Each structure stands twice: as C-alpha cells, then as structure tokens.
Amino acid sequence: MTRSSAIALAALVASASSLMAQTITFALKMESTSFVAGETVYAKVDIVNRGTRPVVISDFGPSKGNRLYFEISRTSHFTLPQRREGLIIDDLDLVRDEGASFRIPISEWYDLSAEGRYAIKAVLILDNLRYDSPSTSFDVVPGIELASLRQYVSANPPVERDLRLVYWTRNGQDLAFLRTKDSPAGKTYGTLLLGPILRVKKPTMRLEGDDSVLVFRQVSRDSTILATIKSTLEGVELVRQDQAIPGNAKTAP
C-alpha cells in the first residue's frame, strides 16, 4: 500500500468513526444538585439511537463489550473505581429513533460516602467507540443537625450507635434525614429520608424498647408526624410514619 493510499484509508476510517459517533443522543442529569451523606445518589441517563444500527448492551453475544459507566472525581483528577462488578445497564436494545431512560443509583456502584463536591460524566462504550455525556457536578453534604441520641445495641463487643436527625433544603423544601454511625467500628448505614419538616417546633427523638427509635417532627402548623425506626445490629429501617396524637403517651412527643 502506498503512503497516499494509507493516508486516504486512515481518513476514511476516521470519517466513518466520526459519522458513527454522531448517531447517539446521550445525556446525564443528576436527580439533585446536593445529597445528604449516606442517602442514595440517583442520576437519570437518556440514550436515543439516531443511527441505522441497533444500540445493544448485553452481558453475552457480540455486544458483550458494550457498557455504560461513570467517571467521577473529587478535587483531583483521580477517578473513583467501580465498587462492584457487573453491568450498570445490562439490558438495552434500541432500534433507530428509539430511546430509553434509566434512573440509576450511582452510590450503589461508586463510593460517595466522603463529603464534598464531585464531578461526574456518563460514558457509553458501543462497538469500541466511546460516547461522553456533558460533565456536571453535585455535592455530598452533612446536613444541618436538629436532634440526636445514642443507642446501645446488644452485641459482642457492645456497639454504640449515634443517630442524628438533620435537615437539608431541596427544591425550596426542608427535608428531614436520619443519619447513623456506630462506634468504635465507625460503620455507617444508609441515610433515611423521612420527608418534609417545618422548622418551627424543635423535633425530638427517643428510644422505645431495645430496638426502636421514635422521631417526632412538625410538618405543618397543626400536624406532627411520628416516624418509627427499627434499629438493630443489622442496621436501621423506617417501619412506618403516623400522625402524632396529642395526649396519647405513645404517639405524642
């Protein structure tokens, strides 16, 4: 092959790759610009096939190498590793002009426990071509503390669990979250989103029996909600939320 032929072939391949790279509409949008540490961080990914070839992601067959992943970094250029194996999207098959949207729990795939600002973009690998979404950012914040208590969980050795009720404003609304941390191991559990809170009357927390935590918060001028939390060695779980009844010893703060 002559030098001119090689140059022409390289140009043709580059041109074909460029045309193919323009056949995907690919976008990333975070569900919020900030998340309380420990809560699930969600993002929405939109993929639209604008070309003639199918867009396929699968864990077998000729499309096995295709995949979606995220490049996430904090203050440096260091990219966070994926914390678990597998395909984030494991079943995608789009014909021409067909699209799909995915709500993805990013924090289940990447360690976002550290507070601070993160830069993120989605990356799509299709037939050895790379597609990048525009970059965006989000913050992981501690929340603002409203109340706290310490629980002693039966274990060997004994576990001291700190439970903190915090709030954060999202889309103009104050929301209450319950954060937990064990001592001395420092183990944390997923932050529970309890819901709206009206910061007029200070919320309260108290232990109920060996494994229940009651959280009282005002949600409107005339309404207080009681959240019942199950807190055991295995973790914390929101059992239910009820209207607090004034004068009832079990449901009144």
Secondary structure as UniProt FT lines:
FT   HELIX           3..21
FT   STRAND          24..30
FT   STRAND          34..36
FT   TURN            37..38
FT   STRAND          42..49
FT   STRAND          55..57
FT   HELIX           61..63
FT   TURN            64..65
FT   STRAND          67..73
FT   STRAND          92..94
FT   TURN            96..97
FT   STRAND          99..105
FT   HELIX           106..108
FT   STRAND          116..126
FT   TURN            127..128
FT   STRAND          129..132
FT   STRAND          136..141
FT   STRAND          144..153
FT   STRAND          159..170
FT   TURN            171..172
FT   STRAND          173..183
FT   TURN            184..185
FT   STRAND          192..196
FT   TURN            199..200
FT   STRAND          204..208
FT   TURN            209..211
FT   STRAND          212..220
FT   TURN            221..222
FT   STRAND          223..232
FT   TURN            233..234
FT   STRAND          235..243
FT   TURN            246..247
FT   TURN            249..251
//
